[in-house]
Amino acid sequence: MTTTTHPRPTNAHVLPRNMTFDVDDWNILARCWYPVALVRDLGDGPMGVTLLDAPLVIYRAGDSIVIADDLCPHRGVPLSMGKGDGTTIACAYHGFRFGGQGKCVRVPAHPDSAIPSKLNLRTYPAVERYGLIWTCLRPGDEAPAIPPMPHWDDPAFQQINCPWIDIAGFAGRQVEGFIDVAHFAFVHTDTFADPENPVVPPYRTRVTPDGFEAEYRSSVGNYPIGKSDRGRPGFEWLRHFRVHVPFTATLEIHFPENGRLVIMNAASPVSARKTRMFAPMCRNFDKDLPLQDVYDFNLRVFEEDRALVEAQKPENLPLDVTLEAHVMADRSSIAYRRALRTMGLSQFFTA
C-alpha cells in the first residue's frame, strides 16, 4: 500500500536549527527521499524522528500517515511528546489536536471558535514502500524518485523488514562501506567471509541515471559461517550492486539453484554525524526459516561494519579522490564519490 500526503505550500523553506551540514549541501540533500521509520513501528501515538537535522513527527490520521515538523505552532512544544488515537494527535501542553494533512481540528480552550490556518502544521509527503515510511523535505519536480528494489513485488519472494540500526557516523561513509568488496576477509570473518580469500577479482562500474551499478564475481560465499550447506564447490558468486545517490544501495546476491537475496541499504542521514540504517530484504529461498534468525544475522554483519565506520577519519567522505589513496578494488568507492560530486555536493564532503 502507498499512502501519500501533500505538504501545504510555503513561500520560504525554513532550515533546521543547529545544522551540521553546509547550507548548500543541505539544500541538495533535502530534495531527495529517505526512509524515516518502519511502517510496523508506527502505532496510534506520535513518533518523533530526525532527518537532516530536522525534527519530525509521524502519526496516523485514519488511512493516511502524516509527517510534519515536530513542533506545535502554538507554543513550540514537540508534538512527539503528545498522545494519539490513530486519527489525531494532541499536543501535551494545551491539548491542541491535529488530524489529516496536519490540520488543527480542535482547540480545547475555545471549542466553538474558528481555528486560524496558522495553527496548521507544516507537513511533508509520506510514502509507504518496502515496509518503510519515506519522506522528502523539499519535494518538487526535480526530486529524485524513491530508489527501486529488485524483486520486492515478486510473489515468489519473501519480504523481510529488519530492525533499523543507528550508526554514529556519516551516511556516505556507511554506504561506501556497504559497496566495498575488499573488506570482507578482514571485517566479516565471524559472519560469512573467508579470511584466507582476500583477493578481489577485476570488476567494472557502469554509470546510471541516478548513480552507478557494478557486478562483482568471486568465490567468496554468502552463507553464515557454520552452516552445513555452503554451496557448490567452485560456485562463482555474483553480487550485483545498484547505487542510488545520495545514500541508498541495493545488493542482489546470486545463490546456487537460482536463489536470490536482495538487500537494500537505505542510510537515512539523521545528521552529518549520525545515520539510521534501514535494511529491507527479499529472498526466494529459506522462506520457512524464523525471521528472528535473519534479524540476528543481519545485525551481526552490520555491527561488524559499524565499528569501522564510526572509527574512520575524516568523519566525512572526501569527494576529491586525490585526498586518499586508492587501489583497483576501490572502483566502486571512486564511482560513488564521483556520483555525489555530480549531484553538486562539495563543501561538507571535502576533508
ROLO-660252 format. One record per residue (C-alpha): residue number from 1; residue in one letter; y, z, x. Coordinates in Angstrom, 3 decimals. Example, Ala and Ser with C-alpha at 12.3 -4.5 7.8 and 13.67 -1.06 7.14 Angstrom:
<lummars>
{n: 1, res: a, yy: -4.500, zz: 7.800, xx: 12.300}
{n: 2, res: s, yy: -1.060, zz: 7.140, xx: 13.670}
</lummars>
This chain:
<lummars>
{n: 1, res: m, yy: 0.000, zz: 0.000, xx: 0.000}
{n: 2, res: t, yy: 3.501, zz: -0.805, xx: 1.172}
{n: 3, res: t, yy: 6.453, zz: 1.138, xx: -0.203}
{n: 4, res: t, yy: 9.993, zz: 0.196, xx: 0.739}
{n: 5, res: t, yy: 13.270, zz: 1.928, xx: 0.011}
{n: 6, res: h, yy: 16.570, zz: 0.309, xx: 0.896}
{n: 7, res: p, yy: 19.478, zz: 2.137, xx: 2.524}
{n: 8, res: r, yy: 22.804, zz: 2.129, xx: 0.789}
{n: 9, res: p, yy: 25.445, zz: 0.025, xx: 2.536}
{n: 10, res: t, yy: 27.623, zz: 1.641, xx: 5.142}
{n: 11, res: n, yy: 30.618, zz: 0.251, xx: 6.993}
{n: 12, res: a, yy: 30.091, zz: 2.135, xx: 10.229}
{n: 13, res: h, yy: 26.924, zz: 3.323, xx: 11.877}
{n: 14, res: v, yy: 27.040, zz: 6.935, xx: 12.985}
{n: 15, res: l, yy: 25.490, zz: 7.617, xx: 16.372}
{n: 16, res: p, yy: 23.333, zz: 10.740, xx: 16.814}
{n: 17, res: r, yy: 24.888, zz: 13.829, xx: 18.317}
{n: 18, res: n, yy: 23.729, zz: 14.785, xx: 21.825}
{n: 19, res: m, yy: 22.328, zz: 11.330, xx: 22.543}
{n: 20, res: t, yy: 20.027, zz: 10.994, xx: 25.544}
{n: 21, res: f, yy: 20.339, zz: 7.171, xx: 25.554}
{n: 22, res: d, yy: 23.076, zz: 4.912, xx: 26.791}
{n: 23, res: v, yy: 25.047, zz: 3.767, xx: 23.721}
{n: 24, res: d, yy: 24.424, zz: 0.043, xx: 24.280}
{n: 25, res: d, yy: 20.709, zz: 0.600, xx: 24.768}
{n: 26, res: w, yy: 20.530, zz: 2.857, xx: 21.705}
{n: 27, res: n, yy: 22.122, zz: 0.170, xx: 19.549}
{n: 28, res: i, yy: 19.472, zz: -2.332, xx: 20.693}
{n: 29, res: l, yy: 16.566, zz: 0.074, xx: 20.214}
{n: 30, res: a, yy: 17.819, zz: 1.153, xx: 16.783}
{n: 31, res: r, yy: 17.280, zz: -2.393, xx: 15.473}
{n: 32, res: c, yy: 13.510, zz: -2.058, xx: 15.960}
{n: 33, res: w, yy: 10.816, zz: -0.499, xx: 13.759}
{n: 34, res: y, yy: 8.966, zz: 2.660, xx: 14.777}
{n: 35, res: p, yy: 6.377, zz: 4.922, xx: 13.146}
{n: 36, res: v, yy: 7.639, zz: 8.415, xx: 12.433}
{n: 37, res: a, yy: 4.734, zz: 10.067, xx: 10.608}
{n: 38, res: l, yy: 1.185, zz: 9.701, xx: 9.380}
{n: 39, res: v, yy: 1.078, zz: 8.972, xx: 5.656}
{n: 40, res: r, yy: -1.595, zz: 11.624, xx: 5.174}
{n: 41, res: d, yy: 0.634, zz: 14.320, xx: 6.712}
{n: 42, res: l, yy: 3.350, zz: 13.920, xx: 4.068}
{n: 43, res: g, yy: 2.846, zz: 16.284, xx: 1.162}
{n: 44, res: d, yy: 5.195, zz: 17.243, xx: -1.652}
{n: 45, res: g, yy: 7.635, zz: 19.048, xx: 0.613}
{n: 46, res: p, yy: 10.174, zz: 17.539, xx: 3.012}
{n: 47, res: m, yy: 9.130, zz: 16.690, xx: 6.568}
{n: 48, res: g, yy: 11.542, zz: 16.762, xx: 9.496}
{n: 49, res: v, yy: 11.154, zz: 14.223, xx: 12.318}
{n: 50, res: t, yy: 13.374, zz: 12.810, xx: 15.055}
{n: 51, res: l, yy: 13.750, zz: 9.180, xx: 16.106}
{n: 52, res: l, yy: 16.048, zz: 8.026, xx: 18.925}
{n: 53, res: d, yy: 17.742, zz: 11.454, xx: 18.871}
{n: 54, res: a, yy: 18.460, zz: 11.096, xx: 15.125}
{n: 55, res: p, yy: 17.084, zz: 13.963, xx: 12.975}
{n: 56, res: l, yy: 15.467, zz: 12.542, xx: 9.831}
{n: 57, res: v, yy: 13.884, zz: 13.961, xx: 6.702}
{n: 58, res: i, yy: 10.978, zz: 12.271, xx: 4.939}
{n: 59, res: y, yy: 9.985, zz: 13.103, xx: 1.368}
{n: 60, res: r, yy: 8.128, zz: 11.734, xx: -1.617}
{n: 61, res: a, yy: 10.017, zz: 10.613, xx: -4.705}
{n: 62, res: g, yy: 7.191, zz: 9.725, xx: -7.052}
{n: 63, res: d, yy: 5.588, zz: 6.494, xx: -5.837}
{n: 64, res: s, yy: 8.253, zz: 5.972, xx: -3.171}
{n: 65, res: i, yy: 8.855, zz: 7.508, xx: 0.230}
{n: 66, res: v, yy: 12.435, zz: 8.296, xx: 1.196}
{n: 67, res: i, yy: 13.718, zz: 8.595, xx: 4.760}
{n: 68, res: a, yy: 17.230, zz: 9.969, xx: 5.216}
{n: 69, res: d, yy: 19.436, zz: 11.836, xx: 7.641}
{n: 70, res: d, yy: 18.151, zz: 15.394, xx: 7.815}
{n: 71, res: l, yy: 21.455, zz: 16.823, xx: 6.690}
{n: 72, res: c, yy: 22.686, zz: 17.944, xx: 3.305}
{n: 73, res: p, yy: 26.089, zz: 16.262, xx: 2.758}
{n: 74, res: h, yy: 27.376, zz: 19.412, xx: 1.072}
{n: 75, res: r, yy: 27.338, zz: 21.977, xx: 3.902}
{n: 76, res: g, yy: 25.284, zz: 20.398, xx: 6.663}
{n: 77, res: v, yy: 22.001, zz: 22.311, xx: 6.372}
{n: 78, res: p, yy: 18.832, zz: 20.403, xx: 7.374}
{n: 79, res: l, yy: 17.045, zz: 19.251, xx: 4.244}
{n: 80, res: s, yy: 13.723, zz: 19.719, xx: 6.034}
{n: 81, res: m, yy: 14.311, zz: 23.459, xx: 5.536}
{n: 82, res: g, yy: 14.141, zz: 22.978, xx: 1.765}
{n: 83, res: k, yy: 11.364, zz: 22.554, xx: -0.761}
{n: 84, res: g, yy: 9.955, zz: 19.611, xx: -2.666}
{n: 85, res: d, yy: 7.856, zz: 18.856, xx: -5.713}
{n: 86, res: g, yy: 6.702, zz: 15.318, xx: -4.971}
{n: 87, res: t, yy: 9.584, zz: 13.841, xx: -6.943}
{n: 88, res: t, yy: 12.666, zz: 15.502, xx: -5.458}
{n: 89, res: i, yy: 13.618, zz: 17.882, xx: -2.660}
{n: 90, res: a, yy: 16.059, zz: 20.776, xx: -2.868}
{n: 91, res: c, yy: 18.405, zz: 21.999, xx: -0.154}
{n: 92, res: a, yy: 17.610, zz: 25.535, xx: 0.988}
{n: 93, res: y, yy: 21.296, zz: 26.585, xx: 0.932}
{n: 94, res: h, yy: 22.669, zz: 25.759, xx: -2.528}
{n: 95, res: g, yy: 19.742, zz: 24.060, xx: -4.219}
{n: 96, res: f, yy: 21.265, zz: 20.578, xx: -4.417}
{n: 97, res: r, yy: 18.408, zz: 18.296, xx: -5.402}
{n: 98, res: f, yy: 17.781, zz: 14.761, xx: -4.146}
{n: 99, res: g, yy: 15.451, zz: 12.105, xx: -5.547}
{n: 100, res: g, yy: 14.688, zz: 8.406, xx: -5.211}
{n: 101, res: q, yy: 16.862, zz: 6.350, xx: -2.846}
{n: 102, res: g, yy: 18.392, zz: 9.599, xx: -1.595}
{n: 103, res: k, yy: 20.490, zz: 10.105, xx: -4.718}
{n: 104, res: c, yy: 21.720, zz: 13.578, xx: -5.533}
{n: 105, res: v, yy: 20.359, zz: 14.285, xx: -9.019}
{n: 106, res: r, yy: 21.284, zz: 17.921, xx: -9.569}
{n: 107, res: v, yy: 23.957, zz: 20.411, xx: -8.507}
{n: 108, res: p, yy: 22.779, zz: 23.791, xx: -9.860}
{n: 109, res: a, yy: 26.241, zz: 25.376, xx: -9.734}
{n: 110, res: h, yy: 27.593, zz: 22.633, xx: -12.053}
{n: 111, res: p, yy: 24.651, zz: 21.230, xx: -14.003}
{n: 112, res: d, yy: 26.797, zz: 19.419, xx: -16.592}
{n: 113, res: s, yy: 29.316, zz: 17.833, xx: -14.231}
{n: 114, res: a, yy: 29.219, zz: 14.291, xx: -12.877}
{n: 115, res: i, yy: 27.767, zz: 14.071, xx: -9.363}
{n: 116, res: p, yy: 30.028, zz: 12.287, xx: -6.837}
{n: 117, res: s, yy: 28.413, zz: 9.470, xx: -4.851}
{n: 118, res: k, yy: 29.487, zz: 11.203, xx: -1.648}
{n: 119, res: l, yy: 26.615, zz: 13.621, xx: -2.225}
{n: 120, res: n, yy: 24.026, zz: 10.823, xx: -1.927}
{n: 121, res: l, yy: 22.054, zz: 10.731, xx: 1.304}
{n: 122, res: r, yy: 22.281, zz: 8.085, xx: 3.996}
{n: 123, res: t, yy: 18.824, zz: 6.517, xx: 3.798}
{n: 124, res: y, yy: 16.714, zz: 4.167, xx: 5.895}
{n: 125, res: p, yy: 13.899, zz: 1.775, xx: 4.990}
{n: 126, res: a, yy: 10.422, zz: 3.273, xx: 4.664}
{n: 127, res: v, yy: 7.297, zz: 1.126, xx: 5.013}
{n: 128, res: e, yy: 3.683, zz: 2.281, xx: 4.915}
{n: 129, res: r, yy: 1.441, zz: 0.324, xx: 7.276}
{n: 130, res: y, yy: -1.738, zz: 1.164, xx: 9.260}
{n: 131, res: g, yy: -1.657, zz: 4.635, xx: 7.731}
{n: 132, res: l, yy: 1.767, zz: 5.256, xx: 9.297}
{n: 133, res: i, yy: 5.287, zz: 5.548, xx: 7.894}
{n: 134, res: w, yy: 7.642, zz: 3.164, xx: 9.713}
{n: 135, res: t, yy: 11.425, zz: 3.020, xx: 9.703}
{n: 136, res: c, yy: 14.371, zz: 1.275, xx: 11.360}
{n: 137, res: l, yy: 17.726, zz: 2.959, xx: 11.952}
{n: 138, res: r, yy: 19.720, zz: -0.285, xx: 11.966}
{n: 139, res: p, yy: 17.905, zz: -2.681, xx: 9.641}
{n: 140, res: g, yy: 19.163, zz: -6.218, xx: 9.400}
{n: 141, res: d, yy: 18.201, zz: -9.850, xx: 9.620}
{n: 142, res: e, yy: 17.940, zz: -9.598, xx: 13.400}
{n: 143, res: a, yy: 15.489, zz: -6.693, xx: 13.319}
{n: 144, res: p, yy: 12.033, zz: -7.494, xx: 14.790}
{n: 145, res: a, yy: 9.107, zz: -7.218, xx: 12.393}
{n: 146, res: i, yy: 6.656, zz: -4.321, xx: 12.384}
{n: 147, res: p, yy: 4.053, zz: -5.260, xx: 15.033}
{n: 148, res: p, yy: 0.796, zz: -6.699, xx: 13.660}
{n: 149, res: m, yy: -2.559, zz: -5.020, xx: 14.205}
{n: 150, res: p, yy: -5.612, zz: -7.294, xx: 14.522}
{n: 151, res: h, yy: -8.482, zz: -6.712, xx: 12.039}
{n: 152, res: w, yy: -6.804, zz: -3.799, xx: 10.214}
{n: 153, res: d, yy: -7.194, zz: -5.542, xx: 6.841}
{n: 154, res: d, yy: -10.654, zz: -6.945, xx: 7.607}
{n: 155, res: p, yy: -13.202, zz: -5.323, xx: 5.222}
{n: 156, res: a, yy: -15.819, zz: -5.407, xx: 7.984}
{n: 157, res: f, yy: -13.740, zz: -2.908, xx: 9.992}
{n: 158, res: q, yy: -13.362, zz: 0.846, xx: 9.640}
{n: 159, res: q, yy: -9.761, zz: 2.077, xx: 9.704}
{n: 160, res: i, yy: -9.076, zz: 5.275, xx: 11.658}
{n: 161, res: n, yy: -5.840, zz: 7.255, xx: 11.959}
{n: 162, res: c, yy: -5.935, zz: 9.579, xx: 14.938}
{n: 163, res: p, yy: -3.583, zz: 12.583, xx: 15.020}
{n: 164, res: w, yy: -0.320, zz: 11.904, xx: 16.848}
{n: 165, res: i, yy: 0.275, zz: 13.168, xx: 20.379}
{n: 166, res: d, yy: 3.588, zz: 14.400, xx: 21.817}
{n: 167, res: i, yy: 4.426, zz: 13.462, xx: 25.395}
{n: 168, res: a, yy: 7.275, zz: 14.954, xx: 27.455}
{n: 169, res: g, yy: 8.191, zz: 11.579, xx: 28.859}
{n: 170, res: f, yy: 9.879, zz: 8.291, xx: 28.064}
{n: 171, res: a, yy: 8.204, zz: 5.820, xx: 25.687}
{n: 172, res: g, yy: 8.499, zz: 2.962, xx: 28.179}
{n: 173, res: r, yy: 6.560, zz: 4.870, xx: 30.811}
{n: 174, res: q, yy: 3.847, zz: 5.716, xx: 28.265}
{n: 175, res: v, yy: 3.455, zz: 2.102, xx: 27.121}
{n: 176, res: e, yy: 3.335, zz: 0.857, xx: 30.702}
{n: 177, res: g, yy: 0.522, zz: 3.309, xx: 31.380}
{n: 178, res: f, yy: -1.391, zz: 2.086, xx: 28.327}
{n: 179, res: i, yy: -1.354, zz: -1.530, xx: 29.538}
{n: 180, res: d, yy: -2.081, zz: -0.638, xx: 33.197}
{n: 181, res: v, yy: -5.593, zz: -1.775, xx: 34.160}
{n: 182, res: a, yy: -5.724, zz: -0.361, xx: 37.699}
{n: 183, res: h, yy: -5.649, zz: 3.340, xx: 36.857}
{n: 184, res: f, yy: -8.999, zz: 3.617, xx: 35.045}
{n: 185, res: a, yy: -11.075, zz: 4.574, xx: 38.095}
{n: 186, res: f, yy: -8.648, zz: 7.332, xx: 39.079}
{n: 187, res: v, yy: -7.391, zz: 8.774, xx: 35.793}
{n: 188, res: h, yy: -10.189, zz: 8.288, xx: 33.231}
{n: 189, res: t, yy: -13.233, zz: 9.319, xx: 35.246}
{n: 190, res: d, yy: -14.024, zz: 12.175, xx: 32.833}
{n: 191, res: t, yy: -13.998, zz: 9.950, xx: 29.755}
{n: 192, res: f, yy: -15.142, zz: 6.346, xx: 30.276}
{n: 193, res: a, yy: -14.300, zz: 4.885, xx: 33.697}
{n: 194, res: d, yy: -16.373, zz: 4.424, xx: 36.860}
{n: 195, res: p, yy: -14.766, zz: 5.921, xx: 39.994}
{n: 196, res: e, yy: -16.876, zz: 3.540, xx: 42.099}
{n: 197, res: n, yy: -15.424, zz: 0.480, xx: 40.355}
{n: 198, res: p, yy: -11.658, zz: 0.339, xx: 41.051}
{n: 199, res: v, yy: -11.413, zz: -3.431, xx: 41.584}
{n: 200, res: v, yy: -9.050, zz: -5.317, xx: 39.254}
{n: 201, res: p, yy: -10.146, zz: -8.953, xx: 38.844}
{n: 202, res: p, yy: -7.380, zz: -11.566, xx: 38.646}
{n: 203, res: y, yy: -5.700, zz: -11.936, xx: 35.261}
{n: 204, res: r, yy: -2.556, zz: -13.547, xx: 33.879}
{n: 205, res: t, yy: 0.062, zz: -12.715, xx: 31.284}
{n: 206, res: r, yy: 1.491, zz: -15.060, xx: 28.657}
{n: 207, res: v, yy: 4.944, zz: -14.660, xx: 27.101}
{n: 208, res: t, yy: 5.023, zz: -14.407, xx: 23.284}
{n: 209, res: p, yy: 7.996, zz: -14.382, xx: 20.887}
{n: 210, res: d, yy: 8.085, zz: -10.568, xx: 20.798}
{n: 211, res: g, yy: 6.641, zz: -9.638, xx: 24.186}
{n: 212, res: f, yy: 3.561, zz: -10.867, xx: 26.001}
{n: 213, res: e, yy: -0.223, zz: -10.747, xx: 25.998}
{n: 214, res: a, yy: -2.902, zz: -10.530, xx: 28.662}
{n: 215, res: e, yy: -6.670, zz: -10.962, xx: 28.694}
{n: 216, res: y, yy: -8.409, zz: -8.839, xx: 31.304}
{n: 217, res: r, yy: -12.122, zz: -9.269, xx: 32.055}
{n: 218, res: s, yy: -14.112, zz: -6.813, xx: 34.165}
{n: 219, res: s, yy: -17.400, zz: -4.918, xx: 34.443}
{n: 220, res: v, yy: -15.727, zz: -1.587, xx: 33.571}
{n: 221, res: g, yy: -17.254, zz: -0.416, xx: 30.299}
{n: 222, res: n, yy: -15.603, zz: 1.446, xx: 27.448}
{n: 223, res: y, yy: -18.370, zz: 3.755, xx: 26.267}
{n: 224, res: p, yy: -17.900, zz: 7.515, xx: 26.638}
{n: 225, res: i, yy: -19.499, zz: 8.881, xx: 29.777}
{n: 226, res: g, yy: -22.873, zz: 10.405, xx: 28.949}
{n: 227, res: k, yy: -23.590, zz: 8.080, xx: 26.067}
{n: 228, res: s, yy: -27.040, zz: 6.609, xx: 26.475}
{n: 229, res: d, yy: -26.137, zz: 3.141, xx: 25.245}
{n: 230, res: r, yy: -23.812, zz: 1.913, xx: 27.995}
{n: 231, res: g, yy: -24.073, zz: -1.749, xx: 27.046}
{n: 232, res: r, yy: -25.946, zz: -4.645, xx: 28.587}
{n: 233, res: p, yy: -26.300, zz: -4.802, xx: 32.374}
{n: 234, res: g, yy: -23.858, zz: -7.335, xx: 33.718}
{n: 235, res: f, yy: -21.912, zz: -7.498, xx: 30.469}
{n: 236, res: e, yy: -18.343, zz: -8.731, xx: 31.005}
{n: 237, res: w, yy: -15.884, zz: -6.591, xx: 29.084}
{n: 238, res: l, yy: -12.856, zz: -8.369, xx: 27.662}
{n: 239, res: r, yy: -9.717, zz: -6.356, xx: 26.977}
{n: 240, res: h, yy: -7.035, zz: -8.265, xx: 25.127}
{n: 241, res: f, yy: -3.600, zz: -6.637, xx: 25.311}
{n: 242, res: r, yy: -0.784, zz: -7.672, xx: 22.992}
{n: 243, res: v, yy: 2.571, zz: -6.079, xx: 23.778}
{n: 244, res: h, yy: 5.388, zz: -5.993, xx: 21.227}
{n: 245, res: v, yy: 8.620, zz: -4.780, xx: 22.750}
{n: 246, res: p, yy: 10.013, zz: -2.296, xx: 22.952}
{n: 247, res: f, yy: 7.242, zz: 0.301, xx: 22.580}
{n: 248, res: t, yy: 4.149, zz: -0.935, xx: 20.749}
{n: 249, res: a, yy: 0.994, zz: -2.480, xx: 22.182}
{n: 250, res: t, yy: -2.443, zz: -3.236, xx: 20.811}
{n: 251, res: l, yy: -5.662, zz: -3.375, xx: 22.801}
{n: 252, res: e, yy: -8.657, zz: -5.257, xx: 21.418}
{n: 253, res: i, yy: -11.862, zz: -4.460, xx: 23.323}
{n: 254, res: h, yy: -14.872, zz: -6.767, xx: 23.011}
{n: 255, res: f, yy: -18.116, zz: -4.780, xx: 22.971}
{n: 256, res: p, yy: -21.707, zz: -6.065, xx: 23.185}
{n: 257, res: e, yy: -23.246, zz: -7.501, xx: 19.994}
{n: 258, res: n, yy: -19.844, zz: -8.818, xx: 18.869}
{n: 259, res: g, yy: -18.451, zz: -5.321, xx: 18.482}
{n: 260, res: r, yy: -14.684, zz: -4.986, xx: 18.355}
{n: 261, res: l, yy: -12.447, zz: -1.969, xx: 18.797}
{n: 262, res: v, yy: -8.683, zz: -2.276, xx: 18.272}
{n: 263, res: i, yy: -6.323, zz: 0.481, xx: 19.364}
{n: 264, res: m, yy: -2.628, zz: 0.416, xx: 18.541}
{n: 265, res: n, yy: -0.443, zz: 2.367, xx: 20.955}
{n: 266, res: a, yy: 2.743, zz: 2.924, xx: 18.974}
{n: 267, res: a, yy: 5.116, zz: 5.002, xx: 21.094}
{n: 268, res: s, yy: 7.880, zz: 6.430, xx: 18.917}
{n: 269, res: p, yy: 10.893, zz: 7.498, xx: 21.042}
{n: 270, res: v, yy: 11.914, zz: 10.944, xx: 19.812}
{n: 271, res: s, yy: 14.465, zz: 10.897, xx: 22.612}
{n: 272, res: a, yy: 14.743, zz: 9.426, xx: 26.086}
{n: 273, res: r, yy: 12.678, zz: 12.383, xx: 27.289}
{n: 274, res: k, yy: 10.101, zz: 12.811, xx: 24.526}
{n: 275, res: t, yy: 7.657, zz: 10.426, xx: 22.854}
{n: 276, res: r, yy: 5.462, zz: 10.833, xx: 19.792}
{n: 277, res: m, yy: 2.493, zz: 8.524, xx: 20.228}
{n: 278, res: f, yy: 0.598, zz: 7.230, xx: 17.197}
{n: 279, res: a, yy: -2.793, zz: 5.549, xx: 17.636}
{n: 280, res: p, yy: -4.334, zz: 3.891, xx: 14.571}
{n: 281, res: m, yy: -7.679, zz: 2.237, xx: 15.352}
{n: 282, res: c, yy: -10.194, zz: -0.022, xx: 13.670}
{n: 283, res: r, yy: -13.739, zz: -0.998, xx: 14.640}
{n: 284, res: n, yy: -16.714, zz: -2.894, xx: 13.248}
{n: 285, res: f, yy: -19.443, zz: -0.671, xx: 14.757}
{n: 286, res: d, yy: -20.470, zz: 3.024, xx: 14.726}
{n: 287, res: k, yy: -18.804, zz: 3.316, xx: 11.334}
{n: 288, res: d, yy: -21.117, zz: 6.159, xx: 10.282}
{n: 289, res: l, yy: -20.120, zz: 8.499, xx: 13.142}
{n: 290, res: p, yy: -17.938, zz: 11.558, xx: 12.384}
{n: 291, res: l, yy: -14.206, zz: 10.823, xx: 12.611}
{n: 292, res: q, yy: -13.649, zz: 14.082, xx: 14.455}
{n: 293, res: d, yy: -15.650, zz: 12.677, xx: 17.369}
{n: 294, res: v, yy: -13.230, zz: 9.745, xx: 17.525}
{n: 295, res: y, yy: -10.232, zz: 12.071, xx: 17.332}
{n: 296, res: d, yy: -11.581, zz: 14.275, xx: 20.112}
{n: 297, res: f, yy: -12.412, zz: 11.392, xx: 22.469}
{n: 298, res: n, yy: -9.067, zz: 9.685, xx: 21.867}
{n: 299, res: l, yy: -7.240, zz: 12.928, xx: 22.600}
{n: 300, res: r, yy: -9.138, zz: 13.384, xx: 25.876}
{n: 301, res: v, yy: -8.228, zz: 9.869, xx: 27.024}
{n: 302, res: f, yy: -4.545, zz: 10.203, xx: 26.168}
{n: 303, res: e, yy: -4.368, zz: 13.707, xx: 27.650}
{n: 304, res: e, yy: -5.511, zz: 12.192, xx: 30.950}
{n: 305, res: d, yy: -2.672, zz: 9.671, xx: 30.717}
{n: 306, res: r, yy: -0.119, zz: 12.229, xx: 29.598}
{n: 307, res: a, yy: -0.414, zz: 14.311, xx: 32.742}
{n: 308, res: l, yy: 0.614, zz: 11.312, xx: 34.856}
{n: 309, res: v, yy: 3.388, zz: 10.050, xx: 32.557}
{n: 310, res: e, yy: 5.030, zz: 13.454, xx: 32.438}
{n: 311, res: a, yy: 4.965, zz: 13.668, xx: 36.253}
{n: 312, res: q, yy: 6.424, zz: 10.209, xx: 37.022}
{n: 313, res: k, yy: 9.744, zz: 9.816, xx: 38.811}
{n: 314, res: p, yy: 12.175, zz: 8.470, xx: 37.944}
{n: 315, res: e, yy: 11.551, zz: 9.615, xx: 34.399}
{n: 316, res: n, yy: 12.973, zz: 6.363, xx: 33.072}
{n: 317, res: l, yy: 11.490, zz: 2.906, xx: 33.605}
{n: 318, res: p, yy: 13.213, zz: 0.812, xx: 36.300}
{n: 319, res: l, yy: 13.618, zz: -2.682, xx: 34.861}
{n: 320, res: d, yy: 14.819, zz: -4.039, xx: 38.180}
{n: 321, res: v, yy: 11.435, zz: -4.925, xx: 39.698}
{n: 322, res: t, yy: 12.862, zz: -4.623, xx: 43.214}
{n: 323, res: l, yy: 13.220, zz: -0.852, xx: 42.833}
{n: 324, res: e, yy: 9.480, zz: -0.148, xx: 43.047}
{n: 325, res: a, yy: 6.553, zz: -1.639, xx: 44.975}
{n: 326, res: h, yy: 4.055, zz: -3.863, xx: 43.139}
{n: 327, res: v, yy: 0.607, zz: -5.391, xx: 43.670}
{n: 328, res: m, yy: -1.281, zz: -8.177, xx: 41.874}
{n: 329, res: a, yy: -2.814, zz: -5.697, xx: 39.427}
{n: 330, res: d, yy: 0.701, zz: -4.912, xx: 38.163}
{n: 331, res: r, yy: 1.267, zz: -8.249, xx: 36.437}
{n: 332, res: s, yy: 1.329, zz: -6.599, xx: 33.007}
{n: 333, res: s, yy: 3.798, zz: -3.955, xx: 34.175}
{n: 334, res: i, yy: 6.119, zz: -6.616, xx: 35.573}
{n: 335, res: a, yy: 5.828, zz: -8.702, xx: 32.398}
{n: 336, res: y, yy: 6.641, zz: -5.639, xx: 30.311}
{n: 337, res: r, yy: 9.767, zz: -4.790, xx: 32.285}
{n: 338, res: r, yy: 10.960, zz: -8.384, xx: 32.101}
{n: 339, res: a, yy: 10.424, zz: -8.429, xx: 28.336}
{n: 340, res: l, yy: 12.551, zz: -5.303, xx: 27.960}
{n: 341, res: r, yy: 15.278, zz: -6.896, xx: 30.074}
{n: 342, res: t, yy: 15.141, zz: -9.946, xx: 27.822}
{n: 343, res: m, yy: 15.975, zz: -7.665, xx: 24.877}
{n: 344, res: g, yy: 19.227, zz: -6.838, xx: 26.651}
{n: 345, res: l, yy: 18.268, zz: -3.326, xx: 27.719}
{n: 346, res: s, yy: 19.752, zz: -2.255, xx: 31.009}
{n: 347, res: q, yy: 21.602, zz: 1.000, xx: 31.636}
{n: 348, res: f, yy: 19.041, zz: 3.567, xx: 30.621}
{n: 349, res: f, yy: 16.201, zz: 1.715, xx: 32.249}
{n: 350, res: t, yy: 17.595, zz: 1.430, xx: 35.780}
{n: 351, res: a, yy: 16.810, zz: 4.060, xx: 38.383}
</lummars>
